[in-house]
Amino acid sequence: MSASIPGNRELPASQYDLSTYWGRVRHSADISDPRTLLVSGAGLEHAKTMVAGYKQGKIGEMNKELWAAKKIVDSTLHPDTGEPVLLPFRMSCFVLSNLVVTAGMLTPGLGTTGTLLWQITNQSLNVAINNANANKSTPLSTSKITQSYFLAVGASCSVALGLNALVPRLKRVSPSTKLVLTRLVPFAAVATAGALNVFLMRGEEIRKGIDVFPVLSEADKAKLAAEGKSESSVASLGKSKKAATLAVSETAVSRVLNSSPIMVIPPLILVKLQRQEWLKRNPRLTLPVNLGLILTTSLFALPLALAAFPQRQAVDASSLEEEFWGKGGDGGKVVFNRGI
């Protein structure tokens, strides 16, 4: 993100109002825009140079080209490390990375082997995305990542296989309802394991806490600029376990919110379409139709889910551990990076 680029003048957080849900939706649509994946290394460096130019006072005001540069930087660089997030695990690649995996999990008539393979593939991707986008002030060891991975895989496979075995045994349910329930089994597995995966992969943050910083007033920002310092140079007040718990919990909820429409809407629509004569006559179209439904739903669902909570979360210092009481900045508040 642009906050990781040196300079004593901060860019506006967004061209949209991040205090409102729809402002965050529009901002999330920017950072999850797949077109930013096409930017070359030279393009990224040019964008970083433009952002640095503004932060160092060489560019006077925000303009269309600078907003575009900020979009590239925000969608590519990790806010804590300033390094590019590996391309398949960026939020801008989330829809494309999950497309094939989601289509695999939602394939009608999957057997036990197919269910296991696709659930393992999905959790492998989830682990990589969660680790790549986590708050880096409390890094996770390789052993913890491995342990979390196997627990998440076990949870998703258990839920999927358990429900697949349970649904056919339901006696007071009509065949059409059983068909719908069978198609929704992947959603139950993904939602359960997806939330668990976030807690497992970022459990170290909850155990050790994450860095919190005072919220700066306009006077504080002006003072820093006069001293030739940037907002990113402000020292951490310490690590808060309560802030970490809030950050991880909100991220887990946003994962469920994201998977819900993607894992529910396409299979229900596909059940209806498979009763249509044109699809019965052309069963080979089932896969491309399924992919199209998933892609369309994903493109709309991701910004809506990412916007559920602010990425830079501000809370009252008094709501955290006692050591932070009275140390809040503007309005008695502190801020931390929630992660995405």
N, C-alpha and C positions, 0 to 999 in steps of 0.2 A: 504494500500500500504506500501511498504518497507520504505518509507520516514517517516512513523509514528513511526517506531521502534527506540528507543534511541541508540545513538552511535555517535562518532565524525568523522566517516569516511563514506561517502556516497557511496552507490552502484552505478554502472553505471545505467543510466536510463533504458537501454534496451540493449540486445545483437544485436539489429538491429538499423539502422540509422533512428532516429525519425525525422530528418530534411527532409526526403523524404516520399512521399506518400506510396510507396510499403514497406518501412521500417516500417511505422506505421501500415500498413495492417498486416504484419507478427506479430508485437507486439500485435495488437488487437486480432488476432487469438489466441494468447496465453492467454490473460486475459478473452477471451470469450469461452475458451475450456471447454465444459461440463464435461470432465473427472476430472477437479479440484473439482467438486461437491462431488466426491467420497472420498475425503480426510477427514479423521476423525479428531476429536478435538485434539487427540494426534499427528496426522500428521501435523496439523496446528502449534501446539506448537513447534514441532521439526523444522519446516521450519522457524518459528520466531527466534528460538534459533540459527539456522545456520546464518540467516541474521544478527542477533545481534552480532554473533561472528565475522563476517566480519567487521561490523561497529565499533567494539571495538578493532580491530586489531589482534584478535586471529586466524583468517583465513587469510592467506597471499594474495591469488589470487582467482579470479573467476574461478570456475570449473563447470563441468556439473551438479553435485549435488546441488551446490549453485544456479545456474541458475534455476533449477527445484524448489528449495525452494522459490526463489524470485517470480516465476510464481504463486505459491500457495498463497503467501502473497498478491501479487498485485491483484489477482482475488478475494480475500476474504475480505480484510480489506479496510475500507473507508480511503482515503488519509488524510482527515481532523481530524477524530476522532480516528483512529487506531483501531476501533471496527469492528468486522465482520458484513458485510451487511447481512441482513436476507436472507437466502438461495434462496427463490423463486424470489427475486428481484435483485440478482447479475447479472452482464452482462454474466457470464458463464452459467446462467440458463435462459437467455432471450429467447433463441430459444425454449426451452422446455416449459417455462411458457406461451409463446404466441402460441404454436402449436395448442392446442385445441381451444383456443379463435379464432384464425385466421381461422381455419377450420370451426368453427361455423358460422362466419361472411360470409364465402365464400360458404356456403351450397346453392346449387341451389334451387330456389323456396321458399325462406323464406317469410313468411307472415309478417304482421305489428308487431305482438307480438314477433315473433322470431327475427326480425330486432332490435326491441327495447331492448330485453333482451341481445342479443350479443353485441350491442353497449355499453350498460351500463356495462356489464362484462369487455369489453375491456378497457373502460375509467377508471374503478376501478383499473385494473391492471396497467394502465399507471400512474395513480396518485401514486400508491405504489412504482413503479420503479423510477419515477422522484424524489419523496421525499427521497427515500433511497439513491440515488446516487447524490443528489444535493450538491453544495458547502455549508458546514455547518458553515461557518463563519457568515452567516446571517440566523439563523433558522426561520422557518415559523410556525406561531401559528396554533393551531387546528382549530380556526374559519376561518382562511384564507384557510387552506387546504380544509375544508368543502365547503366553498364558491367556490373555484376553481374547486372542484370536480363536483358540480352541474352545473356550467357554461359549463364545458367541456362535460358533459353528454348531456346537452341541445343542444350544438352545433352539436355534432356527430349525435344525433337522428334526429335533424332538417334537416341536410344535407342528411342523409340516406333516411328518409321518403319523403323529398321533391323531391329528384331525382327519387326515386321509383315511385312516382306519375307522374313525368314529362315525363320520358322515354316512357311509353306506349302511350302518347298523341302526340308524334312526328309523323307527317304525311308523311313527305318526306324521311323517313328512312325505309330501307328494314327490314323485320322480322329478318334476320340473324344479321344485324347491331344492331337492338334493343336488341337482345339476348346478344351480346358482351357488349353493353353499360350497360345493367342490371347487368351483372357480375362485371362490374367495379365500380358500385355504392359504394360498401364497401370501395374501395380504396379512392374515393373522400371524404367519411365521415371520414375515419381513418386519412388521410393525413391532412385534415383541423383541425379536433379536436386534433390530435396528436401534431401538432405545437402549437395550442392554449393552450393545456394542459401544455406544457413546460413553456410558458409565464405566465400562471396563477399560476402554482405550484411554480415557482421561481420568481414571481413578486416582492417579498419582497427584493430579491437581487438587482433588478433594482432600487427599491425605496430607499434602504439604502446603496447599494454598497457592494463590496466584498473586502477582503484583497488582497493587492498587495505587492510584495516583490522585492527588487533589484536583478537583475541577477548577480550572483557571477562570478568573473574571477577566473582563476586557482590560482592566487596569493591570492585572498580572501579566497578561499577554503583551501589553505595551511596554511594561518594564523589562520583560525578557528581550523584546526586540531592541530596546535601547541599549541593552547590555550585550547585544550581538549573539544572543542565545535563542534556541528554538524550544518549542513546547516539549519536544521529545527529550530535551536535556533535563527536564524536571525529574528529580530522584523519586524512586518508589517509596511509599510510606511503609512498605512491608508486604508480607504475603498473608492473604486472608483465605481461610478455609471456607468461611460462609460465602464469600464472593465466588469462590471456585464452585461450590455446590450449586449456587444460583446459575452460574455460567453453563455448567455441564447439564443441569436440569433443563434449562431453556433450549439448549442445543438438541437434547434428546426429544423434547416436545416438537421442535421444528422438523426433525427427521420424520417423526410419525405423521405430522401434518403434510409433509411432502409426499410420503409414500401412500397416504390414504387415497387421494384421487387417482394416482397413477395405477395402484393395484386394485382399485374398485371399479372405476368408470369403464376402462377398456374391456375387461372381461364381461361386464354386464351388457355392454353394447354388442359385444361379439356374440353372446348367447342369442340376442335378438336377431342379429344379422344372419347367423347360421340357420335360422328358420326361413330365410328368404330364398326364393327359388334360384335367383341369379348366383348366390354363393353355393347352393347345393349342386348346381350344374358345373361350377368352377371351384372345386375345393382347394385348388392350388393357390387361389387368391387369399385364402385364410391368413397365411403368414404375412404377406404385404399389408393386408387390411389391419391385422393386429399391430404390426410395427407402426403404421400410420396413426392408429388410435393412441398408442403409447407415446409416440413422439409429440403429437399435438397436445395431449394432456400434460406431458412433462414440461413443455415449454411454458405453459400457463401456470402450472402448479409450483414450480421451483421459486420464482420471485415472490409468490404469495406466501410460501412457507418461510423463506429466508427473512421476510419482512416482519414476521410475527414478533420478533424481539430485536432491539437495537444491537448492532455488533459492538459498539462502544457503549457499555452500560453504565449509567450514572445512578448511584444510590446514596441514601443518607449514611454518613459515617457511623451514626448511632445504631444503624441496623446491623453493623458488623461486630467483630470482636471488640472488647473493651479497650484494647490498645489503640484503636483508631478513633475512639470518641474524642471529639473536640479537635481533630486533626483534618477535618474536611476542608475543602477549598470554598469556592463560591457557593453560598447557600448551604454550607455544611455538608457538601456532597463529595464523594470520591468516584473515580471512574476506572474501569478495567476493560480489557479486551475479552469479549465473550467467546471468540472463536466462531467458526461457522461449520 
